Amino acid sequence: MKIIFKRTKILATLGPATNTPEQIEALLAAGTNGIRLNFSHGTHEDRDVQLPWIREASARLGKPVAVLQDLQGPKIRLGTLKDNSFAVKKADEIVLDFAVTEHDGSNRLPVQYNLAEKVKIGEPIYIFDGKIRTTVLAIESGTAIRLRIENDGMLMSKKGINLPDTDFGGDILTPKDLRDIEYGLDKDIDFVALSFVQSADDIHSLRQILTAGGSTAQIIAKIETKAAIEPTTMREIVQASDGIMVARGDLAVEAGAEVVPIVQRRLISLCREYGKLVIVATQMMASMVDSPEPTRAEVGDVANAVIQGADVVMLSDETANGSYPLEAVAAMKRTILYTQDNAPVSEVHDHVTPANAQRDAISAAAVKLAEQLKVSAIIAETKYGGTATNIASYRPNLPIISVTSEPRAAQQLALNYANRSYVRPDGERAGVELAKELKAEGFFGEGQTTVIVVSGRQPGLAGATDTIRVRMIE
């Protein structure tokens, strides 16, 4: 029996609903390829427990799994309000003061970030996911700003604040983020997601910290600010990062919900153009927090991401806090499989040749040859994942079987389009021997199997890919 293989991957967020070794293993068995650890919540002690659970479940299932550390970033929130709420009306004025520690019921409200150091008069500030819109009237002191309320509504304790037009000047790594990054430097973390990216310089700053700390984690830039979606800036961020997360929740608040579908399409195209990982995130199956079935609109949303060619679709509250985490993964998997079998991935006509032009040319030729010969899979012998990632950027409609001697590369490739990764020793026949193993396990189904093997004459040497072989596996 041929194994069912989905090409778009699933990233699931860990949370109270899935915070046991049994639940983690069940998530992976249901079709999850990566686990997101949301550092906006939880402690380092929690992570010390969860990381071994993930790796132990991965080992039991024989399935490399990616771990993504999602940094909180300058997620600015109100402090605790008296009675946990504060009613406002259009034309009211309020003061957000970083120096206020306890709200006394007046219009001077506590805030968890010193906005006086960043904002300018006339800039908009959105509170409570955009439910309350305000404009900056004055910088009152070194810690306080005065705002005019633009609509009636209710403010609630600890609700988030968005500043769509405020330039943080490259200062998006908070003290908490720096502590979390330091924590993760020597942990088994595959990706670090940087929140509220405004420019490529933000990526370069994080890269310097990771490199100096000896981390081999790749950087995912979360696109959720108005500054980041300016066309030139967007392209520069894609080039500077290892991948992109289309963080549609905060992006909708900061730039407008109507902007999000177009930005998603452009980011997926750009990532495919440059051969970078792309994750579509936020509210993909939000109704499944409380319902065992998704809505038709949510199924359409996931299918659309698959057709556009996303590497990964992500679940947030659905698996972190929802009542039906496993059902959400299963529903997402069903949608991916049906879509990939019945609708082709959209074409991307532009493809930027990377620094390793030879490897890219070999990858492009391998995909074209695989389609012409109608082979069962492309086998990529890869050291650090570059060859497999290159091949995936051409979005072949068949599995990419990656074989590497580096566990980190295998785990990172777990999120790459169509990749199924295996850890094996370097060797001239590593790819062919793996193909034989998979054939014996029934991965390719019955009868003679043809595969294409992409490799280098110097096994284990990064960047040395130079050979395409067609092999018949009995």
Residue, then its C-alpha position, 0 to 999 in steps of 0.5 A: m500500500k502506497i503511503i499517503f504523503k502531504r506536500t504542504k506541512i502542518l505547524a502546530t502550537l503547543g499550549p495547555a490543551t496539548n501540554t503532555p507527552e501523550q498529546i504531543e505524540a498524538l499531534l505528530a501521529a495525526g500529521t503535525n510536522g513542526i511544533r511552535l513554542n510561543f514564548s509570549h506564554g510559559t516559562h523556560e522551565d516549561r520548555d525544559v520539559q516540553l523539548p524532551w517530550i517533543r524529541e522523544a515522541s519524534a524518535r518513537l515515531g521515526k519522524p524528524v520534527a521541527v521546533l520553532q521558538d516564536l519570540q514575543g517581540p514588542k507586543i505592547r499591552l495595557g496594564t491591569l485596569k481597575d475592575n478589569s475594564f474602562a469604558v471610552k467614548k468618541a472624542d474622550e482623551i486618555v493617557l497611557d503612562f508607563a510609570v503607572t503601576e496601579h490604575d485608580g479608575s481615572n483616564r490615566l491608564p497603565v501600559q507595559y511599554n514606554l510609548a513616549e520614547k517611540v511615538k510621534i504626535g498624529e500617529p494612530i494607535y489601535i488597542f484591543d485588536g483594533k476595536i478601539r482606535t486612537t490618535v496621539l495628541a501629545i507626549e506628556s512626559g518621558t513616560a506618558i502619551r495623551l490619546r484621543i479616542e476615535n470610537d465608542g467601546m470598552l478597554m480591557s486589562k492586558k489587551g494588545i496595542n498596535l502602532p502601525d505607523t510607529d518606527f521602532g528604529g531597529d529596536i524590536l528585540t525587547p529585554k524579554d526576547l534577549r533572555d529568551i534568545e539566550y535561553g535557546l542558544d544551546k537548546d534543540i531549537d530549529f527555527v527562531a521566529l522574529s516578531f514585528v519585523q520592520s526591516a532587513d536590519d532586524i534580521h541581521s541583528l538577530r543573525q549576529i546574536l545567533t551566530a555569536g552564540g553558536s546557534t544553527a537555528q534558522i530565522i523566520a521573519k514574521i510579517e505583521t507590520k505596515a512597514a514590512i509590507e512596503p514592496t522593496t522592504m518586503r523583498e529585502i526581508v525575504q532575502a535576509s531571512d531563512g523564511i517568512m511567516v505571514a502573521r495575518g492577525d496583527l497584520a490585519v490590525e496594522a494594515g487592514a484586513e483587506v490587505v492581508p490576502i494580497v500580501q499573503r499571495r505576494l509573500i508566497s510568490l517572493c519566497r518561492e522566487y528566492g527559495k525561502l520557507v513560507i508559513v501561513a499563520t493565524q486563524m486558519m481553522a479558528s472555529m475549531v477551538d470550540s467546534p469539532e468541524p471547520t467552517r467551509a471558509e476555513v477549509g477554503d483558506v487552507a486550500n488557497a494556501v496550498i494552491q498558492g504554494a505555501d510550505v507550511v500552514m499553521l495552527s495557533d489557538e486551535t491546538a494550544n487552547g482548543s477543545y479539538p486539537l487532534e481534529a484540527v490537525a486531521a481536518m487540515k491534513r484532509t484539506i491539504l491532501y484533497t487539494q494537492d491531488n485535485a488542483p495544481v500549485s500556482e506557477v511562479h515565473d520568476h526564480v532568482t538564482p542563488a549564490n550556488a548557481q550550480r546546485d540550483a541548476i541541478s535542482a531545476a533539471a532534476v524536477k523537470l526530468a522527474e516530471q518528464l519520466k513520471v518517477s515516484a520521488i526525488i532523492a536528495e543527498t544533502k548535508y545542511g539542507g540546501t539541495a533539498t530546499n532548492i528542489a522544493s522551491y520548484r514545487p514538484n508534485l511528488p515527494i522529495i526524500s532527503v537524506t542527511s547526516e545532520p539531525r538539525a538539517a533533517q529537523q529543519l527540512a521537516l517543514n520544507y515543501a514535499n520533503r520527507s527527511y532521514v538521517r543516515p551516514d554520508g556515503e556515495r550510495a546513501g540515497v540509493e540505499l535509502a530508496k531501497e529501504l523505503k521500497a521494502e517498507g511499501f512507501f512506493g507501492e507495488g512493482q518496479t519504482t523509478v527515482i531520481v537521485v540528486s547528489g555530489r561526488q564528494p558526499g557530506l561536502a556542503g554545496a557540492t551537488d553536481t550529479i543527477r542519476v535515474r535509478m530503478i528500484e526493484 
